[in-house]
């Protein structure tokens, strides 16, 4: 009798499991393949070298959640966004965006991944100053510690050795992830705030040490530099100093799996809003863009091409390029306009999707210049930023009008079932 009862119980559980799996499978949309629209290419592909085409998702490995834990639904692997919330799953509409990946500018082991989307780890660091952790631009009052040294701020640790050990543990627990080391290390601090300011020569050492810590935990991890603010001559000079310092220190080119840059259009002027000039830059002026050029697609294209040209000049053309942050931040100079923000979003998405140039682009992706990109932002409603740029209202968890535009675009390019 008891055997029959157990048998019936087990059979019932199995039936329920099969029903559950069946329902989940039925609810899973089928893979949708959409041909990219044809656009005028800067370099004709007629007669170009043969290329092997793979999806952006194939270029950047991902670890999937178990079957019963995945939030089913297709997504667009190339499209991403930058988030502030520590748990984006709390937003009711976040799944509607169907993005393939996101970053939150921190290195963390346990992160929400709605729809199984990728999370990009960002290690945070900063050059030590005599007044750290107080932040100021004034290096006469607050100079760098001698000899030069740095701290790791995410993951937070009392010592750099402790931070490196945490990175190894995070990488070990999350195999196959993409890591960027630093965030705008080419941006100088301002009074009371800053990003990851660091001289390029010291960054080369930090990259070596942090990359080794990550690879020790996960040899399959993909590692790239932190995103510079924009690819202007001043910033590319910073990048070259970093590259040369690495070669000088370690006797080989900097090992970068995936290259990374931001693509804002900010003026480079000391002691003013915008991008300032990089640490170690000898002058106080760089590209003095007009604020009205904040959404200028000609400049946008020129900066991407300048970065790709730098990659080619350093034998890095065969690597993917990710634009890990960009968008409309200004709310002055005519930028405080919903239609302008939405047009910039779709124009730049079209640019990334379609712009190909086999003299500069990534051959494994049909010579596209950029493989993935992240809009700023998902949920930053800071009143000092553009009020139409964020995709989800952090108070209601619902899509904004710009979020609706993002969603509609993503639906055209669903490539991960």
N, C-alpha and C positions, 0 to 999 in steps of 0.2 A: 504494500500500500504506500509506504513512505517513498519507495523508489518511483512509483507512478506520480506521486505528487511532485517530487523533485524534477522528474522528466517533463511534466506539464509546465512547471515553473520555468525551467531552462528554455523549453520550446517557446513559451510566451515571450521571454526576453529576446530570444533570437528573432522572432517575428517582428517585435517592435523595433529592433535595431535595423532590420531589413527595410521596414516601412520608412524609418527615419532617413536612412541612406537614400532610399528611392525618392523621397520627397525632396531631399537636399539636391540630389542630382537633377530632378525635374525642375527645381527652382534655379539651377545654375544656367545663366544665359550661355548660348553657344558662342564659340570663338567667332569674332567678327573681323573679317579682313576688309580693309578699305584702301583702295589705291590712293596714293598721295596725288594731289592735284599737280598738274604740270605748270611750271613757272619758267620765266626766262632765266637761264643760268649765266653766270658771269663768264665761265669758261665752258665752251661746248664740250659735251661728252663724246661727240663723234670721234672715233679713233682713239679714245682714251684707253688706258690700261684696263685689262679685265679685273673685276673686283668680285669678291665673295660677299654677298649680302647676308647680314644677320640682323636680327632685331636688337634694339637697345637692351631689351631684357636679357638677351643671350650674352651681351657684352658684359653685363654686370650681374654676377651670380646672386641668387637669393635663396634664402632658406624658408620653406613654406611651413605654416602652422599645420598641426595634425588635422585630419579631415573634420572631426567633430568640432574643432575650435575655429575654423576659418569662417570669416564673414564673406559668404559667396558673392560674387559679382565680378564681371570683367573690369579691367582698368587699362589706362593708357600709359605704357611703361615710360615713355619719354617725359611726360608732364609731371611736374612736382611743384611743391610750395614750401615756404619757410613758415614755421609755426612758433607761437609763443607758449601755448597751453602745454602743460606737462602730460595731459591726457586728452588728445584730440578726439578720442572715441566718445567723450562726453557731449560732443556737438551732434545734435540730432541729424543734421544734413551732411556731415562730413563724407559719408559714403557716396553721396550723389555726385561729388566732384570727380570720382573715378580716376584720381591721380595714381600714378605708379609708384611715387616715392615722396619722401619729405625729409627735412632736416629741422632740428631744433637747436642747433649750435651748442651741443653738449655731447659728451661721451658717457653712455649709460647702458647698463646691461639689459634691463627690463623695460621695454618701450612698447606702447600700444601700436598695433599695425593693422588698422582697419582694412578689410578686403585683402589682407595679406600683403599690403604694399611694403616697399622697401624703406628702411630707415637708414639714413647716412650718418655715421658717427663723425662728430667734429670734436677733436681734442682742442682744448683751450689752454693758452699759455701766455706768458708776458715776460718781457725782460725786466730783471730786478732793478729797482731804483733805490736811492737812499731814503726815500719817503714812502716806499711801498707799504701798504696797499693804497695809499692816497694817490690819486691820479691828477696830473697836471701836465700841460704841454711844456712848461718851463724847465728845460734841462740845465739851466744855470743854477736855479734854486734846488732842483730835484734831479741830480745827475744819475747816470747809470752806475751801478755798483761796479767796482774794479776788483779783480778781473771780471769781465762780463759773465753774467749768469742769468738763469731764467727760472721761472716757477711754472708748474702745471696747475691751472685753476679748474679744469674739468677733465677727468674726475678730480674732485677736491681732495687734497691730501696735505698733511703737515710738512711733508718732505717731498722732494722731487723723486727720490727712490721709491717712496710709497706710491706716488702717482704712476710711475712706470710699472710697478707691480700690479696696480689696479688695471692698467691698460692691458697687460698680458692676460689677466683673469677675465676681463670683459671679452677680449678677442677669442679666448678659448671657449667661452660659453656661447658665442655668437659667430660660428664659422661662416666664411664667405661674404662678409659684409664689406662695404666700401667705407673707407676712412679718409677724412681730410685733416691734416695737421695744421691747426691754427685757423683764425678767421680775421681777415683784414689786418695781418701783421704789418702791412705797409701803411697803416693809418696811425698817425700820432694821437696820443691822448689829448683830451681837452679837460678843462677844469671840472673835476667831479665825475668824469666818465672816460670811456675809451673802449677799444677793442683789444687786439693782441699785439700791441706795439713791440717791435723787435728789430734791431739792426740786421741786415741781410746776412752778415758774416756769422752772427750768433745763431740765426735761424737755421743755417746749414747744419750746425752741430745739433741743434734741437731736433731737426728732422731725422738725422741719423740715429739718434738715441731713441726717439719715440717710435720710429718705424721698426727698429729692431725689437722693441718691447712688444709691439703689436704682432709682428711676424713670429715672435717666440710663442705667442699664444695660439696663433692661427696662421700657418704658412700660406693658406689660400686667400687670406685677406688681401683686398686691393687698397693701395695707399696712394694718396696724392697730396700735393701741397695745399695750404690754405688758400682761400679765394682772395686775391687782391681786389681792391675797390674797382679798378677799371684798367684797361690795357692802353695806357697812354705812354709816351716816351719816358716820362719820369718813373712810372711803375715798371716798365720793361727794363729800365736801367737797374732798378732794385732787384728784379728777377735775375738779371745777368750777374750781378754781384753775388747773389745767393748761389747760383749755379757754379760760378767760378770758385767760390770759397769751398764748396763741397768737393769739387775736383781737386783743389789744392790740399784739402785736409785728408781726403780718403782715397785719392788716386784713381777715381773712376767717376763717370757721370752720375748725377743724382738719380737713384732708381725710383721712377714715378710710374705707377701702373695706369693711373687716370689723371689727366690734367684738369685744372679747375681754375676758374676766374669768375669774378662778378662783372657785371656790365652796366654799371650806372654811368650817367653822364653828369659829372659834378665838376665845378671849377676847382682848380688846384692853387689855392691862395692861402698863404700863412695867416694864422690868427683870424680866420673867417670861416663861415659855414661852407660846407662842400666837402672836398676830399683832403684838403691841406696838401702837404708834400710828404713823401715817405721819410722815415727815420734815416739819417745819414746823408740825405740829399743836401748838397752844398748851397743851393739857392732857395729863394723863398717864393718862387713862382713856377708853375708848371703850365698845363693847358688851362687857359682862362676862358672856359666855355661860358657862353651866355646862359642865364637861367632858363631862357626860352628854348634852349636846345636840349632840355632835359629829356624830351621824347623824340629827338631828331634821329630818324632811321638811317640817314647817311652816315652820321657819326657812329651810331650803333653798329652798323655793318663794318665800318672802318676799324673799330676797336677789336671786333672779333677776328677780322682778317689780320690785324697786326699781331694778335696773340698767336694765331695759327702760323703766321710767318716766323715768329720767334721759335715756335715748336719745330718748324721745318729746318730752320737754321741750326738747331741743336739736335738734329736727327731724331725728333720726337713725333714726326707726322703720323707714324703708324700707331699712335695712341689715341684713345677717345678723349673728347673734351666735354666737360660739364660746366654749364653756367649755373652756379649754385645759388645765386641771388641777383635779382634785378627787379625793376618795376618803376612805378611813379611814386616818388616820395614827396616831391615839392607840392605845396598847395597854393603857391603864388605863381606869378608869371604866366597866368592863364591856364594853369594845370588843374585848378579846382573845378573840374568839369567831368561829369560821368561819361559822356560820350567820348571825350578825349582818352580817358583811362581805358575804356572798353576797346576803343580802336587800337590803342597801343598794345594792349594784350593780344588781340587777334593778329595784328600786323607782325608782332615779334614771334608769335607762335608759328605763323605761316613762314616767316623767315627761317626759323630753326628747322622746321619740317622739310623745307624745300630747297634751301640754298646749298648748292653743290659746286665744288670746284676741285678737280682732281690734281691741280697743282698745289693745293694746300690742305684739302679735307682728308677725312679718315677713309682709306680705301675699303675697309671692311664694312662700311656703312654707305656704300654708293657715293663716296666722296663728300658726304655732308660735312659741314664745318663743325657742327655741334651735335652731340648725341643725346644729351639730357639737359633740362633746364628747370629752375625753380623760381616761381613768381613770389615777390614780396608784397603782401604776405597773406597767410591764411586768416589771421585774426588779430593783427596789431592795429587797434583803433586809437592809437596815441593821437591826441588832438594836434600835435605838432607835425603830423604827417598828413598825406592826402586822405580826405574822408571817403573816397570812392575806391581806394586801392585794395582793401581787404575783402576776402571772399566769403567769410562767415562772420556774422555778428556774434561776438563772444558772449553777449548777454543772453541772447535768445537761442543761439546755436543754429540759426537758420541762414540760408544763403542770402547774400546781398545781391544787388543787381549785377555787380561784376562777377560774383560767384556763379550766377546763372549763366553768364557768358562763358566762363571757364568750363562749366559743366557741359554746355552745348558743344563746345569745341572738343572736349575729351570724348564725347560720345561718337564723334566722327572717326576716332583713331583708337578704338578699343582693340588691343592686341595681346593682352594677357588674360586668358579665360579664368 
